């Protein structure tokens, strides 16, 4: 069963910034009530290195172990978990992201549109043993500077999800 599923919602802009005011609402799902966080429309901003990505629209959050304010999934118990993330980059840009457990890099992807006027995406999938309390999140690369912006709008969703196997 999928434990959490979320994506960025940025309206009509193509940028990501972690320090924005969020508007909270909620909706009913088949699994119960889920929180939805929506962001106001903003202009372009750059991606800082080693910045944690906050996926704001939470579609599924069984056990409330994904924390949208920090962008962190906290393992409720020890076991084998699978995570996937998909990042969309804007035209002529490159976005480097990593999947992190505590401070350990578990996987990396590069969404590279640097030589084309197209949106490109990159997807990562990782299966890993977690201990209770381990924190898993997506961040931008600490040394490779992203030259693009993360895009997320209808038809171009950047997302992050995970489940216990």
C-alpha positions as CSV (number, residue, x, y, z in Angstrom):
1,X,0.0,0.0,0.0
2,X,1.3,3.5,-0.9
3,X,2.1,5.4,2.3
4,X,2.3,8.8,0.7
5,X,2.0,10.6,-2.6
6,X,2.5,14.2,-3.2
7,X,3.5,16.8,-5.8
8,X,4.4,20.4,-6.2
9,X,1.7,22.9,-7.1
10,X,3.0,26.2,-8.3
11,X,0.1,27.5,-10.4
12,X,1.3,28.9,-13.6
13,X,4.9,29.6,-12.6
14,X,8.0,27.4,-13.2
15,X,9.8,27.9,-10.0
16,X,10.3,26.3,-6.6
17,X,11.0,28.2,-3.4
18,X,10.7,26.7,0.1
19,X,10.0,30.0,1.9
20,X,6.5,30.8,0.6
21,X,3.3,31.3,2.5
22,X,1.1,28.3,2.2
23,X,-2.7,28.2,2.2
24,X,-4.2,25.1,3.9
25,X,-7.4,23.3,2.9
26,X,-8.5,19.7,3.0
27,X,-10.4,17.1,1.0
28,X,-11.9,13.7,1.5
29,X,-10.2,10.7,-0.2
30,X,-11.1,7.0,-0.2
31,X,-8.5,6.5,2.6
32,X,-10.0,9.3,4.7
33,X,-9.2,13.0,5.1
34,X,-6.0,14.3,3.4
35,X,-4.5,17.7,3.8
36,X,-3.9,19.8,0.7
37,X,-1.5,22.7,0.7
38,X,-1.7,25.2,-2.1
39,X,0.8,27.8,-3.0
40,X,0.1,31.3,-4.3
41,X,1.4,32.2,-7.7
42,X,5.0,33.5,-7.7
43,X,7.6,34.6,-10.2
44,X,10.7,32.8,-11.0
45,X,13.2,32.0,-8.3
46,X,16.5,30.1,-8.4
47,X,17.2,26.8,-6.7
48,X,19.7,27.0,-3.9
49,X,22.2,24.1,-3.5
50,X,21.4,21.5,-0.9
51,X,17.8,22.8,-0.5
52,X,15.1,20.4,0.7
53,X,12.2,20.2,-1.8
54,X,8.8,20.6,-0.1
55,X,6.1,18.7,-2.1
56,X,3.0,20.8,-1.1
57,X,0.0,18.9,-2.5
58,X,-0.5,15.7,-0.5
59,X,-2.8,13.2,-2.2
60,X,-2.2,10.3,0.2
61,X,-0.6,10.3,3.6
62,X,-1.4,7.0,5.4
63,X,-0.3,7.5,9.1
64,X,0.7,11.1,8.5
65,X,4.3,10.2,8.2
66,X,5.0,12.6,5.3
67,X,5.4,16.1,6.6
68,X,4.7,18.7,3.8
69,X,6.0,21.6,5.8
70,X,9.5,20.1,5.9
71,X,9.2,17.8,2.8
72,X,10.3,14.8,5.0
73,X,8.9,11.3,5.3
74,X,9.7,9.7,8.8
75,X,9.6,5.9,8.9
76,X,7.0,4.7,11.3
77,X,8.7,1.3,11.7
78,X,11.7,-0.6,10.5
79,X,11.3,-2.4,7.2
80,X,11.9,-2.3,3.5
81,X,10.5,0.8,1.7
82,X,10.4,2.0,-1.9
83,X,10.5,5.6,-3.0
84,X,10.2,7.3,-6.3
85,X,10.5,10.9,-7.4
86,X,10.0,12.7,-10.7
87,X,11.4,16.1,-11.4
88,X,10.5,18.3,-14.4
89,X,13.0,21.0,-15.5
90,X,12.2,24.2,-17.4
91,X,13.4,25.0,-20.9
92,X,17.2,25.2,-21.3
93,X,17.8,24.4,-17.6
94,X,19.2,21.6,-15.5
95,X,17.9,20.5,-12.1
96,X,20.0,18.1,-9.9
97,X,18.2,16.3,-7.1
98,X,19.0,13.6,-4.6
99,X,17.0,11.2,-2.4
100,X,18.4,11.4,1.2
101,X,18.0,9.1,4.2
102,X,19.1,11.1,7.2
103,X,22.3,12.5,5.7
104,X,23.1,9.6,3.3
105,X,22.6,10.0,-0.4
106,X,20.4,7.0,-1.7
107,X,19.9,8.1,-5.3
108,X,20.4,11.0,-7.7
109,X,18.7,12.2,-10.9
110,X,19.3,15.0,-13.4
111,X,16.5,16.6,-15.4
112,X,18.5,18.2,-18.2
113,X,16.9,20.5,-20.8
114,X,20.0,22.6,-21.2
115,X,20.4,22.1,-25.0
116,X,16.7,22.1,-26.0
117,X,13.6,24.3,-25.7
118,X,11.6,21.5,-24.1
119,X,10.6,20.4,-20.6
120,X,12.6,17.3,-19.6
121,X,12.0,15.1,-16.6
122,X,14.1,12.6,-14.6
123,X,12.8,9.8,-12.4
124,X,14.5,7.9,-9.6
125,X,13.4,4.7,-7.8
126,X,15.1,3.4,-4.7
127,X,14.4,0.4,-2.5
128,X,16.0,0.6,1.0
129,X,15.9,-0.8,4.5
130,X,14.8,1.9,7.0
131,X,14.9,2.0,10.8
132,X,12.1,3.5,12.8
133,X,12.5,7.3,12.8
134,X,14.7,7.5,9.7
135,X,14.0,10.7,7.7
136,X,13.8,10.5,3.9
137,X,13.5,13.6,1.6
138,X,14.4,15.1,-1.7
139,X,17.0,17.9,-1.9
140,X,18.9,19.7,-4.6
141,X,22.5,18.7,-5.1
142,X,24.9,20.3,-2.7
143,X,27.7,21.0,-5.2
144,X,26.2,20.8,-8.7
145,X,24.3,24.0,-9.2
146,X,20.9,23.8,-10.9
147,X,20.6,26.2,-13.7
148,X,16.9,25.6,-14.3
149,X,13.7,25.6,-12.2
150,X,11.5,22.8,-11.1
151,X,8.2,22.9,-13.0
152,X,4.9,21.6,-11.7
153,X,1.6,22.3,-13.4
154,X,-1.1,20.3,-15.1
155,X,0.6,17.9,-17.5
156,X,4.1,18.5,-15.9
157,X,3.9,17.3,-12.3
158,X,7.0,16.9,-10.2
159,X,6.2,14.3,-7.5
160,X,7.5,12.2,-4.6
161,X,6.0,9.0,-3.2
162,X,6.8,6.0,-1.1
163,X,5.5,2.8,0.3
164,X,6.4,-0.1,2.5
165,X,7.1,-3.4,0.8
